[in-house]
Amino acid sequence: MSEALRKLLREGNTPTQTTITPHIGVLTLHFQLYACEDLKAKRKAFTAMKAIWGKEPDLAVSETADHDALDCATWTIAALGASAQQITQRLDQVEKDIQDRIDAAILDVHREIL
């Protein structure tokens, strides 16, 4: 044990720890697809979901339902942040970007902050 640690223990000074409680937001999007003849075409339509938002350090992206359906898809984006307001703003931005980049109609949006 180092002398500095012994001194801290003798004095009773323990370093204070800051507790950070992360907030989690979950955005689920249900898409309607047109003209997808096979699953390969469906995967190609959603390539940007993982390629763009899947690489963001505060986001996790996954297809969560309708895996074998050719006419619809359900994707979920989970976001981590320091506050519910920050997560809400981030998910708003992601939802807008998805509407601009993904060539599929969004039928339903479900959002939850945990």
Order of alpha helices (4+ residues) and beta strands (2+ residues): alpha-beta-alpha-alpha-beta-beta-alpha-beta
